[in-house]
Amino acid sequence: MTTPIGYMPATRHPWPCLLFVLPLLVIYETGVLVLGGQNPETIRNGADHWIRSAFGLGSALFWLPPALLVIGFVGWTWCRWADRPGDLMGTLTGMMIESIGFSLGLWTLSRILAPLLLQAGIELSVPVEVDSEIESPTLAAAEPAMRQVVTYLGAGIYEETVFRLMLFTGVILILRAMEFSGLLAVLLAAMASAVVFSLAHHIGPYGQEYSNYLFLFRVVAGLYFAILYQMRGFGIAVGTHACYNVMVSIA
């Protein structure tokens, strides 16, 4: 029997999160295989590359990261099956609407950040009109539209998995074990995960050339996603991230 919980806590339950993210995961992994041809790695998102490189996963084990993500959420759902929300369709519809709305909110932040930084006397090392995608703006000029969309969907899934689900949550647990207060632990973890999230886009073979604007924007975006993850759940954080990237790449 399902539990009649309200919409706000329902979006943070692992069952709706799994059902919301799963179609995006299937589209991404299928798109990588279909559009990538002989070189599917050229389409994979950076965070997806980091996971596979860190664990030495070759092409034969392409299925392992998405399988582990799904298995993790299935296990989490099983542990909380008794308090799963009943109105799944309403919950998933609301999550989709929230993701679109929050992506527009992030787009608004990207438009006003540069003027605010200039007013604060911070020199911007790139022109203000440069695209403010969380991903590299050079990708838009180098890849066909469908390949961009697939890559950006992967960013929403795997970057939220690495930087929010794993890093943000892990830092909170460590700080709580060190007897930090709950609010302070969340704030410190949000800032730490946001800075690492931004730095990660500028290091390694796929890293983008550093600029003040892009680094600071991604710190702001990382904080934005951390707040969404904490307050609205993993599914909406993934949906917002993916929706924002796709929206900007199409624009």
Buried (B, 14 or more C-beta within 10 A) or exposed (E): EEBEBEBEEBBBBBBBBBBBBBEBBEBBBEBBBEBBEEEBEEBBBBBBBBBBEEEEBEEEEBEBBBEEBBEBBEEBBEEEEEEBBEBBEEBBEBBBEBBBEBBBBBBEBBEEBBEEBEEEEEEBEBEEEEBBBBBBBEBBEEBEEEBBBBBBBBBBBBBBBBBBBEBBBEBBEEBBEEEBEEEEBBBBBBBBBBBBBBBBBBEEEEEBEBBBBBBBBBBBBBBBBBBBBBEBBBBBBBBBBBBBBBBBBEE
